[in-house]
Amino acid sequence: MLLRQSQSLKDKRQVVRSVLERLRNAFHVAAAEVESQDDHKVIVLGVAAVANEVAAVQRTLEQVRNALRGHPVAEFVSAETEVLSPMF
């Protein structure tokens, strides 16, 4: 995500904290900032979801992407998705 208006790491931390809290509460996922912590204009998030069906995880992650695309301050740039399934 891109924060065009951010002037400092403090500005960025405020947005990151808000986004992470919203994702965790709305979608019951684990989420954290995983890269670019020192760049006040870039947010890179990692999001994890667990379910008993791959389709449920994919739906949840799509909902997360849609929520991030609609964020009023941070611009959604791209996403990478990897779904792991059990090897039984």
Backbone as a ProteinNet text record, in pm:
[ID]
protein_1_A
[PRIMARY]
MLLRQSQSLKDKRQVVRSVLERLRNAFHVAAAEVESQDDHKVIVLGVAAVANEVAAVQRTLEQVRNALRGHPVAEFVSAETEVLSPMF
[TERTIARY]
85.4	0	90.2	38.9	115.7	47	123.5	72.9	130.1	64.4	116.1	123.8	32.1	25.7	110.3	169	245.3	371.8	394.9	512.7	615.2	572.9	663.6	626.4	715.7	686.4	570.7	556.2	445	312.4	303.6	183	154.3	258.3	243.6	197.5	257.8	222.2	75.1	24.4	-116.1	-207.3	-174.2	-253.2	-238.3	-116.5	-92.2	-170.3	-163.4	-234.7	-385.2	-439.4	-581.6	-619.3	-539.5	-566.6	-559.6	-455.2	-439.1	-554.3	-592.7	-703.1	-832.7	-857.4	-978.6	-980.7	-867	-860.9	-882	-815.4	-827.4	-970.7	-1033.6	-1169.6	-1274.3	-1260.8	-1363.3	-1354.3	-1232	-1214.3	-1154.1	-1124.3	-1067.7	-942.9	-851	-724.1	-609.6	-494.8	-371.1	-308.7	-262.7	-207.2	-95.9	6.6	119.7	188.5	259.8	346.3	472.4	510.6	619	741.7	731.9	845.7	832.7	939.5	942.4	902.5	937.2	901.6	964.6	1076.6	1144.3	1108	1021.7	977	840.2	831.7	707	597.6	625.5	525.2	475.4	538	504.9	462.9	351.1	303.9	300	369	364.4	309.2	194.2	128	133.1	136.4	118.5	-10.2	-93.3	-221.5	-233.1	-277.2	-293.9	-434.4	-491.2	-623.3	-617.1	-694.7	-698.7	-844.3	-868.9	-1003.6	-991.8	-1102.8	-1098.9	-1117.6	-1142.7	-1155	-1075.1	-1007.1	-927.7	-1016.1	-1136.4	-1226.9	-1260.9	-1275.1	-1305.5	-1189.8	-1068.2	-950.6	-942.5	-964	-958.4	-1063.7	-1185.4	-1291.1	-1251.1	-1197.7	-1157	-1047.9	-947.3	-837.8	-886.1	-983.1	-1040.1	-1115.2	-1185.7	-1255.1	-1154.7	-1043.4	-938	-883.3	-852.7	-802.8	-902.3	-1029.7	-1131.5	-1139.1	-1126.9	-1127.2	-1006.4	-891	-770.3	-781.1	-842.5	-861.2	-946.9	-1038.9	-1128.5	-1080.2	-957.3	-906.5	-900.6	-948.6	-954.7	-820.9	-719	-591.7	-479.9	-473.3	-364.8	-411.2	-328.1	-359.8	-313.2	-405.7	-373.3	-292.5	-175.7	-88.7	-91.8	-68.6	-67.9	-81.7	-106	-115.7	-61.2	-3.8	40.6	-29.8	-80.3	-152.9	-90.6	-75	-27.9	-116.6	-180.7	-266.2	-200.1	-179.7	-118.2	-228.1	-223.5	-320	-245.4	-311.3	-242.8	-196.6	-88.5	-28	-58.2	-183.3	-220.9	-230.1
-115.8	0	122.4	229.2	352.2	464.1	533.8	647.6	775.9	831.5	952.1	1072.6	1083.4	1201.2	1190	1074.5	1053.7	1139.5	1206.7	1291.2	1232.2	1127.7	1072.5	927.9	859.8	724.2	723.5	831.5	842.8	841.9	915.4	914.9	773.9	708.2	573.1	476.8	480.9	389.4	401.9	523.4	546.4	475.4	485.9	420	268.3	219.5	75.4	16.9	79.6	31.1	21	123.5	125.5	15.6	-0.8	-103.4	-242.2	-269.7	-401.9	-434.1	-339.6	-361.2	-389	-313.7	-332.5	-471	-512.7	-643.9	-756.1	-746.5	-850.9	-864	-751.1	-753.1	-793.4	-745.4	-769.6	-908	-960.5	-1084.1	-1199.1	-1174.9	-1278	-1341.9	-1257	-1300.8	-1255.1	-1314.8	-1265.1	-1170.4	-1055.7	-956.2	-878.8	-844.4	-768.6	-695.4	-587.8	-521.1	-606.5	-645.2	-741.3	-687.5	-573.3	-513.4	-361.9	-296.2	-150	-71.5	-122.2	-51.6	86.8	109.6	238.3	334.8	293.6	379.5	436.3	567	626.7	635.9	597	602.1	464.4	356.5	221.6	132.7	60.1	-37.8	-173.5	-270.8	-408.6	-494.6	-555	-634.5	-782.7	-863.8	-1007.2	-1043.3	-1123.2	-1162.5	-1314.3	-1376.6	-1521.9	-1556.4	-1657.1	-1708	-1859.4	-1918.9	-2063.8	-2107.4	-2212.7	-2269.8	-2416	-2488.3	-2629.6	-2653.3	-2547.6	-2558.4	-2447.2	-2480.3	-2382.1	-2268.8	-2300.9	-2198.7	-2093.3	-2134.1	-2039.1	-1943	-1993.4	-1907.4	-1810.9	-1860.3	-1774	-1664.1	-1697.3	-1595.6	-1489.8	-1534.7	-1440.4	-1347.2	-1402	-1318.8	-1222.5	-1263.6	-1173.2	-1058.5	-1088.7	-984.2	-886.9	-939.3	-853.8	-761.9	-818.4	-736.2	-627.4	-662.1	-562.3	-451.9	-488.4	-387.8	-295.7	-352.1	-269.6	-178.6	-227.3	-144.4	-22.2	-35.4	74.4	165.3	148.3	231.2	377.1	469.1	610.1	683.9	632.4	704	632.8	502.3	425.2	366.4	380.3	330	185.8	97.3	-43	-54.5	-119.3	-129.7	-269.9	-371.8	-508.8	-607.8	-734.6	-841.6	-970.4	-1049.8	-1184.7	-1279.7	-1390	-1485.7	-1623.3	-1688.4	-1826.1	-1901.3	-2005.6	-2087.4	-2223.8	-2261	-2390.4	-2485	-2606.9	-2706.6	-2825	-2901.4	-3013	-3117.7	-3184.5	-3286.7	-3426	-3456.5	-3587.1	-3689.2
0	0	0	-56.8	-69.2	7.5	90.6	168.9	109.8	13.8	-53.2	40.6	134.9	222	348.4	372	494.8	495.6	606.9	623.1	719.7	792.2	893.2	923.7	994.6	1039.5	1139.7	1214.4	1308.8	1233.4	1123.2	1039.4	990.2	941.9	888.3	997.1	1114.4	1222.9	1260.3	1257.1	1289.4	1189	1061.2	957	967.3	984.3	993.2	1110.4	1224.6	1343	1316.9	1252.3	1220.2	1121.7	1017.2	915.5	977.5	1054.1	1114.2	1208.7	1290.3	1383.4	1307.5	1202.5	1122.7	1056.7	1000	935.3	1036.1	1149.1	1251.6	1302.3	1327	1381.5	1277.9	1157.1	1055.1	992.1	977.6	902.3	983.8	1110.6	1199.2	1137	1094.7	1035.8	1124.8	1103.5	1164.9	1063.7	1108.4	1015.8	1084.3	1004.5	1057.1	942.9	977.9	880.8	869.6	747.2	730.8	658	594.2	522.6	523.6	483.9	463.4	587.9	705.3	828.2	838.2	771.5	781.5	668.5	577.4	466.5	502.8	524.7	573.6	466.9	344.5	237.5	194.1	239.4	191.7	308.6	288	385.6	316.4	373.7	323.4	436.5	412.6	514.5	480.7	583.4	569.9	641.3	575.2	632.6	624.3	732.4	735	781.9	715.8	754.5	757	845.3	857.7	851.2	772.8	763.5	723.1	731.5	696.7	546.7	470.2	324.9	258.4	149.4	76.3	26.4	-20.5	-74.3	31.5	155.8	263.1	285.3	281.1	295.4	177.9	57.7	-60.7	-53.4	-9.1	4.6	106.6	218.5	323.3	272.4	205.8	155.9	47.9	-32.5	-133.3	-64.9	41	116.9	179	227.8	283	174	56.5	-55.1	-91.9	-98.2	-131.9	-26.9	99.1	206.1	193.4	161.2	145.9	23.6	-83.5	-203.6	-174.2	-79.4	-46.9	63.4	107.4	217.8	173.8	257	217.3	214.8	282.4	292.5	217.2	231.7	171.2	37.9	-62.5	-195.9	-209.3	-246.3	-267.3	-395.6	-389.1	-505.6	-564.4	-482.7	-534.8	-420.7	-461	-361.9	-420.3	-334.7	-369.6	-275.1	-327.5	-245.6	-258.8	-144.5	-142.3	-44.6	-93.3	-8.2	8.3	133.8	164.8	211.7	163.8	207.4	267.7	353	419.2	318.2	352.7	265	319.2	344.1	399.1	291.1
[MASK]
++++++++++++++++++++++++++++++++++++++++++++++++++++++++++++++++++++++++++++++++++++++++

